[in-house]
Structure formats: C-alpha cells, structure tokens
C-alpha cells in the first residue's frame, strides 16, 4: 500500500492492531479517516521528506525520548553518555519541551500536537523536522498547525493511523512514543535507546502543557500506556536492531541499558 512505510510486515498486520485499539478505547474510525482526508487536502502536492529521514537515521544510533516521569534524569544521562550523546534524537511530542529547556533540539519530533506547541514551534524554527499526526480528536489544532508550518517554509511530514492517502503516511504506532520508535525503525538505525519511556501508572509532567507535576494516570491513560508498551514490544520483536531502554519497565525483545 502506497504510504505505508513500516517494520510491520503489511498494512493488514498493523490494521489488526488498530482495530483492537478501536474496540478497547472506543475510537471513532470514521473521524480518523476524515482527519486523513483533511490532512491530504493540505499536503496533497507535497513530497514527504522520507529521503532526508533515511539519510538521517540509517546506520546511526537513535535515542527516542518519551514524556514519562523519568525523562529529565534520562536526558541528563544521555547528555553525559559518550555512547549516546551524539545520536539522532527523536522526541515524542511533549518531550520536546524538556529537551529544549536544556538547550537540546531534537532532530525529529513525532507529535499529535497535544504537547507544548510553543516549544514544538521553537524547535521547528531551530531545524527540527516535525512529523505531525492527524487523527479524529485533533483536527482543529492540526489544521492550525499545518497552516503555521506551511507559512514557515519548514519541511514536515504528516502521518495517520488508518489507511494512508499519499503523501500522508502510516508508519504504524498509536501513541507518540511508540510511533516515534516505529518511524526510527523504518529507516534502519544501527541501534535505539528508549529514554523517558516508562509505561507505568504515572503521567510525566511534560506529557501535557498544563501539567506542573507528575500525576497518577487515569484509567483511560493507563490503557493507552499499556497499548504503547504492547506496540513497542511488537516493534522490538520485529527487527534485529538492538533496542535498549533506560526505564525499569522493559518491553519484550528490548534490553536494559546498563547505566553503571
């Protein structure tokens, strides 16, 4: 299927995962499809910068930053790590703010635009490539952001979680974190480190722009974190690329990175 670029073996494999998520969370498939059509209406003549992404990631070390409660300590570790500090950084949405606050601008941002948009825009202006996810719950903010980034002249890419309509792409993935990993793996990195990807019962303060502190996850948020863990495990098991994590909850087929 044109527009499906993924380590999932086929779109059908991803679709079966998506349909399970639809049933679990009560997602409106029609709204997701509508969001894809709206996204396509804005970018139908664009060429997605997949060649740039491939050259950026292939054969490189990649760090995927999630917005979990461990994010700040993991950023500190990566900054001091000879092995990882010069890696390609991919931020999942709100993790962008934590990186920018310490003067780090991710190479790539995977976002459905519910993180702090001021920091995401700042990072884009500094050269971060935004991979913007369209779904049924974010159509108004998506259209506003697309208009802004189109005026800025910066390169960007648009994704969906349903059938892609090229140049809107589907890499697989549901939450920003597991989708960020899916994007990285699609372009064959040498190895990947997961930072701030905790999958626990606590929501990190960088997840939403209005949060000042970490807080206990709601039942729905816990379900989403479990989905993120499951998809991260699936992705890790589909590739031979070594995937490490700094967090205590280790996805299947991933490895704990020894920080000592």
C-alpha positions in Angstrom: 0.0 0.0 0.0 1.4 3.4 -1.0 2.1 5.5 2.0 2.6 2.6 4.4 6.3 2.6 5.5 6.8 0.3 8.5 8.5 -2.7 10.0 5.1 -4.2 10.4 5.1 -6.8 7.6 2.0 -5.5 6.0 -0.7 -2.9 6.4 -3.1 -5.8 7.4 -0.8 -6.6 10.3 -1.0 -3.0 11.6 -4.7 -2.8 10.8 -5.5 -5.7 13.1 -3.7 -3.9 15.9 -5.5 -0.7 15.2 -8.9 -2.4 15.2 -8.2 -3.9 18.7 -7.3 -0.4 19.9 -10.6 0.9 18.4 -12.5 -1.6 20.4 -10.6 -1.1 23.6 -10.8 2.7 23.6 -14.0 3.3 21.6 -12.2 5.3 18.9 -14.2 6.7 16.0 -12.7 5.1 12.9 -14.7 7.4 10.7 -13.3 10.5 12.4 -9.7 9.2 12.0 -10.4 8.6 8.2 -11.9 12.1 8.0 -8.8 13.6 9.6 -6.7 11.7 7.0 -8.7 13.2 4.2 -8.5 16.7 5.7 -4.7 16.3 6.1 -4.4 15.1 2.5 -6.3 18.2 1.3 -3.5 20.4 2.8 -0.5 18.3 1.7 -1.6 16.6 -1.5 1.0 18.2 -3.7 3.9 17.8 -1.2 6.7 15.3 -1.3 7.3 13.9 2.2 11.0 14.2 3.2 11.5 10.4 3.5 14.8 10.5 1.7 16.1 13.0 4.3 14.8 10.8 7.2 16.5 7.8 5.7 19.9 9.6 5.3 19.5 11.0 8.9 18.8 7.7 10.5 20.2 4.8 8.5 23.1 3.1 10.3 23.0 5.7 13.2 22.4 5.5 16.9 19.0 6.9 17.7 17.5 8.0 21.1 13.7 8.1 21.3 12.6 10.4 24.1 9.2 9.8 25.6 7.5 12.1 28.1 7.4 9.8 31.1 8.4 10.8 34.6 12.0 9.6 34.2 12.5 11.9 31.2 14.7 14.6 33.0 17.0 12.1 34.6 17.3 10.2 31.3 18.2 13.4 29.3 20.9 14.1 31.9 22.3 10.5 31.4 22.2 10.9 27.6 24.0 14.2 27.7 26.8 12.7 29.7 27.0 9.4 27.8 29.9 9.1 25.3 28.0 6.3 23.6 24.6 8.2 23.1 25.1 12.0 23.3 25.9 12.3 19.6 22.9 10.2 18.5 20.0 11.2 16.4 17.3 12.5 18.8 13.6 11.8 18.2 11.3 13.4 20.6 7.7 12.2 21.3 5.6 15.4 21.5 5.8 16.9 25.0 9.4 15.5 25.5 10.4 18.3 23.1 10.0 20.9 25.9 12.2 19.0 28.3 15.0 18.8 25.7 14.7 22.4 24.6 14.8 23.6 28.2 18.3 22.2 28.5 19.4 23.5 25.1 18.9 20.4 23.0 16.8 20.5 19.8 15.7 17.1 18.6 16.3 16.2 15.0 12.8 14.8 14.7 9.5 15.4 16.6 6.7 12.9 16.4 3.6 14.8 17.6 -0.2 14.7 17.6 0.1 18.3 18.9 -1.1 17.9 22.5 2.3 18.7 23.9 3.5 22.3 24.4 3.2 23.8 21.0 5.3 26.9 21.8 8.3 24.6 22.4 7.5 22.4 19.4 7.3 25.5 17.2 10.6 26.8 18.6 12.3 23.5 17.9 10.9 23.5 14.3 12.3 27.0 13.8 15.6 25.7 15.0 15.6 22.9 12.5 13.7 20.0 14.0 11.6 18.0 11.5 8.0 17.8 12.6 6.2 14.5 11.9 2.6 15.6 12.5 0.0 13.0 13.3 -3.6 13.6 12.2 -6.5 11.8 14.0 -10.1 12.3 14.8 -9.6 14.2 18.1 -7.1 16.8 16.8 -8.5 18.2 13.6 -8.8 21.9 14.6 -5.3 22.1 16.2 -3.9 20.0 13.3 -5.2 22.4 10.6 -4.0 25.5 12.6 -0.5 23.9 12.9 -0.3 22.9 9.3 -1.1 26.4 8.2 1.6 27.8 10.5 4.3 25.3 9.4 3.4 25.8 5.8 3.9 29.5 6.1 7.2 28.9 7.9 8.6 27.2 4.9 10.0 24.4 7.1 9.9 20.8 5.9 7.4 18.5 7.6 5.6 15.2 7.2 2.1 14.1 8.1 1.0 10.7 9.4 -2.2 8.8 10.1 -3.2 5.6 12.0 -5.7 4.5 9.3 -5.4 3.9 5.6 -2.8 6.4 4.3 -3.6 8.7 1.3 -0.2 9.6 -0.1 1.6 11.8 0.8 0.0 11.3 4.2 2.0 8.3 5.6 1.4 5.5 8.1 4.4 4.1 9.9 2.4 2.0 12.4 2.1 3.2 16.0 -0.6 4.7 18.1 0.9 6.9 20.9 3.6 9.5 20.1 6.2 7.4 21.8 5.7 4.1 20.0 5.1 5.9 16.7 8.4 7.7 17.2 10.1 4.3 17.6 8.2 2.9 14.5 9.5 5.9 12.5 13.1 5.3 13.6 13.0 1.6 12.9 11.5 2.1 9.4 14.8 3.8 8.4 17.2 1.1 9.7 19.2 2.6 12.6 22.2 0.9 14.0 20.7 0.8 17.5 18.0 2.6 19.5 17.8 3.8 23.1 14.4 4.5 24.7 14.5 7.3 27.2 11.6 8.5 29.3 9.5 5.6 28.0 8.2 4.3 31.4 4.9 2.7 30.6 3.9 2.9 34.3 0.9 4.3 36.1 2.3 7.8 36.4 1.9 10.5 33.7 5.0 12.7 33.3 4.6 16.4 33.7 5.9 17.0 30.1 3.0 15.0 28.7 0.6 17.9 28.7 1.4 21.6 28.6 -0.8 22.4 31.7 0.8 19.9 34.0 3.2 21.2 36.6 4.0 17.9 38.3 3.7 14.2 37.6 0.3 12.7 38.4 -1.4 9.3 38.6 -2.7 8.1 35.3 -6.5 7.9 34.7 -7.9 4.5 33.7 -8.0 5.6 30.0 -4.4 6.9 30.2 -3.3 3.6 31.8 -4.9 1.8 28.9 -3.0 3.9 26.4 0.3 3.3 28.2 -0.4 -0.4 28.1 -1.1 -0.1 24.3 2.2 1.8 24.0 4.1 -0.9 25.8 2.5 -3.6 23.6 3.3 -1.8 20.3 6.8 -1.0 21.5 7.3 -4.7 22.3 5.9 -5.7 18.9 8.2 -3.4 17.1 11.2 -4.5 19.1 10.4 -8.1 18.2 10.0 -7.4 14.5 13.6 -6.2 14.0 17.1 -7.3 14.6 18.1 -3.7 15.5 19.2 -3.7 19.2 16.7 -1.7 21.2 17.7 -0.7 24.8 15.8 1.1 27.5 16.8 3.2 30.4 13.5 2.6 32.2 12.6 -0.2 34.7 9.7 -1.5 32.6 11.4 -3.3 29.7 9.4 -4.0 26.5 9.6 -7.5 25.2 12.6 -8.1 22.9 14.3 -4.9 24.3 17.3 -4.8 26.6 18.0 -2.9 29.7 20.9 -0.5 29.1 23.4 -0.7 31.9 24.0 2.9 33.2 26.7 1.9 35.7 
